[in-house]
Amino acid sequence: MLSNYLLDTTGQADRDELESVRSDIRMYENLAAFTKDLIKKLITRPERRLTAQEALQAGLVEKVVAPARLDGAVAAWTDAIGTAGPLAIRAQKALMRRWETQNVDQAIESGVTAFREAFGSDEPQRKLHEVLAISFGDIVADGQYN
């Protein structure tokens, strides 16, 4: 891509990049308008509940399911979390608590530190080996991947 950009004498790459930035700006303007409208609704009409779709669109929830499927969705989510190692789960919970009181720069630094500290044990390597064993059983079992 860089070589295409360097060889572009027509200016098309610049126009494409500018259009990409304009598209991003429009997306954020739409998001800002939605957020402003949402806050206005919540402040001026506190008795009004958000619909599940509004909460999803606002990024307040990760997933919306029908009430009849809620137990199954919760079980699937907790099962997925349960496959992580206990050290990883504790570290993620601690990191999320720190993020609640940090600005963006501090949160990024905390994330990098947490990632580095995760390799203070053998848990990441063991969990990766488990995933690889499931995906590439014969290769891992034969010791071809280590």
C-alpha positions as a Markdown table, in Angstrom:
| # | Residue | x | y | z |
|---|---|---|---|---|
| 1 | Met | 0.0 | 0.0 | 0.0 |
| 2 | Leu | 2.8 | 2.4 | 0.9 |
| 3 | Ser | 4.5 | 1.7 | -2.5 |
| 4 | Asn | 1.2 | 2.4 | -4.3 |
| 5 | Tyr | 0.9 | 5.7 | -2.4 |
| 6 | Leu | 4.5 | 6.7 | -3.2 |
| 7 | Leu | 4.0 | 6.0 | -6.9 |
| 8 | Asp | 0.7 | 7.7 | -7.2 |
| 9 | Thr | 1.2 | 10.9 | -9.2 |
| 10 | Thr | -2.5 | 11.5 | -9.8 |
| 11 | Gly | -3.3 | 12.5 | -6.2 |
| 12 | Gln | -5.9 | 9.7 | -6.1 |
| 13 | Ala | -4.4 | 8.3 | -2.8 |
| 14 | Asp | -4.7 | 11.7 | -1.2 |
| 15 | Arg | -8.3 | 12.0 | -2.4 |
| 16 | Asp | -9.1 | 8.5 | -1.1 |
| 17 | Glu | -7.5 | 9.3 | 2.3 |
| 18 | Leu | -9.4 | 12.6 | 2.6 |
| 19 | Glu | -12.7 | 10.8 | 1.8 |
| 20 | Ser | -11.9 | 8.2 | 4.4 |
| 21 | Val | -11.4 | 10.9 | 7.0 |
| 22 | Arg | -14.6 | 12.7 | 5.9 |
| 23 | Ser | -16.5 | 9.4 | 6.3 |
| 24 | Asp | -15.0 | 9.0 | 9.8 |
| 25 | Ile | -16.0 | 12.5 | 10.7 |
| 26 | Arg | -19.6 | 11.9 | 9.5 |
| 27 | Met | -19.8 | 8.7 | 11.5 |
| 28 | Tyr | -18.7 | 10.5 | 14.7 |
| 29 | Glu | -21.0 | 13.4 | 14.0 |
| 30 | Asn | -23.9 | 10.9 | 13.8 |
| 31 | Leu | -22.8 | 9.2 | 16.9 |
| 32 | Ala | -22.5 | 12.5 | 18.7 |
| 33 | Ala | -26.0 | 13.5 | 17.6 |
| 34 | Phe | -27.4 | 10.2 | 18.8 |
| 35 | Thr | -25.6 | 10.5 | 22.1 |
| 36 | Lys | -26.8 | 14.1 | 22.6 |
| 37 | Asp | -30.4 | 13.0 | 21.8 |
| 38 | Leu | -30.1 | 10.0 | 24.2 |
| 39 | Ile | -28.8 | 12.2 | 27.1 |
| 40 | Lys | -31.6 | 14.8 | 26.4 |
| 41 | Lys | -34.2 | 12.0 | 26.6 |
| 42 | Leu | -32.7 | 10.7 | 29.9 |
| 43 | Ile | -32.5 | 14.2 | 31.5 |
| 44 | Thr | -35.8 | 15.6 | 30.4 |
| 45 | Arg | -37.8 | 12.4 | 30.8 |
| 46 | Pro | -36.2 | 10.4 | 33.6 |
| 47 | Glu | -39.2 | 8.1 | 33.8 |
| 48 | Arg | -38.6 | 6.9 | 30.3 |
| 49 | Arg | -36.7 | 3.6 | 30.0 |
| 50 | Leu | -34.3 | 2.9 | 27.2 |
| 51 | Thr | -35.3 | 0.2 | 24.8 |
| 52 | Ala | -32.9 | -2.7 | 24.5 |
| 53 | Gln | -32.1 | -1.6 | 20.9 |
| 54 | Glu | -31.3 | 2.0 | 22.1 |
| 55 | Ala | -29.0 | 0.6 | 24.8 |
| 56 | Leu | -27.3 | -1.6 | 22.2 |
| 57 | Gln | -26.9 | 1.3 | 19.7 |
| 58 | Ala | -25.5 | 3.5 | 22.5 |
| 59 | Gly | -22.9 | 0.9 | 23.4 |
| 60 | Leu | -24.4 | 0.4 | 26.9 |
| 61 | Val | -24.8 | -3.3 | 26.4 |
| 62 | Glu | -22.9 | -5.9 | 24.4 |
| 63 | Lys | -25.8 | -8.1 | 23.2 |
| 64 | Val | -29.6 | -8.2 | 23.2 |
| 65 | Val | -31.5 | -11.4 | 23.3 |
| 66 | Ala | -35.2 | -12.4 | 23.6 |
| 67 | Pro | -36.3 | -13.0 | 27.2 |
| 68 | Ala | -36.8 | -16.7 | 26.4 |
| 69 | Arg | -33.1 | -17.0 | 25.3 |
| 70 | Leu | -31.6 | -15.0 | 28.2 |
| 71 | Asp | -30.6 | -18.0 | 30.4 |
| 72 | Gly | -28.8 | -19.6 | 27.5 |
| 73 | Ala | -27.0 | -16.4 | 26.5 |
| 74 | Val | -25.9 | -15.8 | 30.0 |
| 75 | Ala | -24.7 | -19.4 | 30.3 |
| 76 | Ala | -22.7 | -19.1 | 27.0 |
| 77 | Trp | -21.1 | -15.9 | 28.2 |
| 78 | Thr | -20.1 | -17.2 | 31.6 |
| 79 | Asp | -18.9 | -20.4 | 30.1 |
| 80 | Ala | -16.6 | -18.4 | 27.7 |
| 81 | Ile | -15.3 | -16.4 | 30.7 |
| 82 | Gly | -14.7 | -19.6 | 32.6 |
| 83 | Thr | -12.4 | -20.9 | 30.0 |
| 84 | Ala | -9.9 | -18.1 | 30.8 |
| 85 | Gly | -7.4 | -18.8 | 33.5 |
| 86 | Pro | -8.1 | -17.6 | 37.0 |
| 87 | Leu | -5.1 | -15.2 | 37.0 |
| 88 | Ala | -6.3 | -13.6 | 33.7 |
| 89 | Ile | -9.8 | -13.2 | 35.1 |
| 90 | Arg | -8.5 | -11.5 | 38.3 |
| 91 | Ala | -6.2 | -9.3 | 36.3 |
| 92 | Gln | -8.9 | -8.2 | 33.9 |
| 93 | Lys | -11.3 | -7.3 | 36.8 |
| 94 | Ala | -8.5 | -5.3 | 38.5 |
| 95 | Leu | -7.7 | -3.5 | 35.3 |
| 96 | Met | -11.4 | -2.6 | 34.7 |
| 97 | Arg | -11.6 | -1.2 | 38.2 |
| 98 | Arg | -8.5 | 1.0 | 37.5 |
| 99 | Trp | -9.9 | 2.2 | 34.2 |
| 100 | Glu | -13.0 | 3.6 | 36.0 |
| 101 | Thr | -10.9 | 6.3 | 37.6 |
| 102 | Gln | -8.3 | 6.9 | 34.9 |
| 103 | Asn | -8.1 | 9.2 | 31.9 |
| 104 | Val | -7.3 | 7.7 | 28.5 |
| 105 | Asp | -3.6 | 8.0 | 28.7 |
| 106 | Gln | -3.5 | 6.4 | 32.1 |
| 107 | Ala | -5.8 | 3.6 | 31.0 |
| 108 | Ile | -3.6 | 2.8 | 28.0 |
| 109 | Glu | -0.5 | 2.6 | 30.3 |
| 110 | Ser | -2.4 | 0.4 | 32.7 |
| 111 | Gly | -3.4 | -1.9 | 29.9 |
| 112 | Val | 0.1 | -2.2 | 28.7 |
| 113 | Thr | 1.4 | -2.9 | 32.2 |
| 114 | Ala | -1.3 | -5.5 | 32.8 |
| 115 | Phe | -0.4 | -7.3 | 29.6 |
| 116 | Arg | 3.3 | -7.3 | 30.6 |
| 117 | Glu | 2.5 | -8.6 | 34.1 |
| 118 | Ala | 0.3 | -11.4 | 32.7 |
| 119 | Phe | 3.4 | -13.1 | 31.5 |
| 120 | Gly | 4.8 | -13.3 | 35.0 |
| 121 | Ser | 3.3 | -16.8 | 35.2 |
| 122 | Asp | 3.0 | -19.7 | 32.8 |
| 123 | Glu | -0.8 | -19.3 | 32.5 |
| 124 | Pro | -0.8 | -17.5 | 29.1 |
| 125 | Gln | 1.4 | -20.1 | 27.5 |
| 126 | Arg | -0.6 | -23.0 | 29.0 |
| 127 | Lys | -3.9 | -21.5 | 27.8 |
| 128 | Leu | -2.5 | -20.9 | 24.4 |
| 129 | His | -1.3 | -24.5 | 24.3 |
| 130 | Glu | -4.8 | -25.7 | 25.2 |
| 131 | Val | -6.3 | -23.6 | 22.3 |
| 132 | Leu | -3.7 | -24.9 | 19.9 |
| 133 | Ala | -4.3 | -28.5 | 21.1 |
| 134 | Ile | -8.0 | -28.1 | 20.3 |
| 135 | Ser | -7.4 | -26.5 | 16.9 |
| 136 | Phe | -4.3 | -28.5 | 15.8 |
| 137 | Gly | -4.4 | -31.6 | 18.0 |
| 138 | Asp | -2.0 | -33.9 | 16.2 |
| 139 | Ile | 0.7 | -31.2 | 15.6 |
| 140 | Val | 0.7 | -30.1 | 19.2 |
| 141 | Ala | 0.5 | -33.6 | 20.7 |
| 142 | Asp | 3.5 | -34.6 | 18.6 |
| 143 | Gly | 5.5 | -31.7 | 20.0 |
| 144 | Gln | 5.8 | -30.1 | 16.6 |
| 145 | Tyr | 4.5 | -26.8 | 18.1 |
| 146 | Asn | 6.2 | -25.6 | 21.3 |
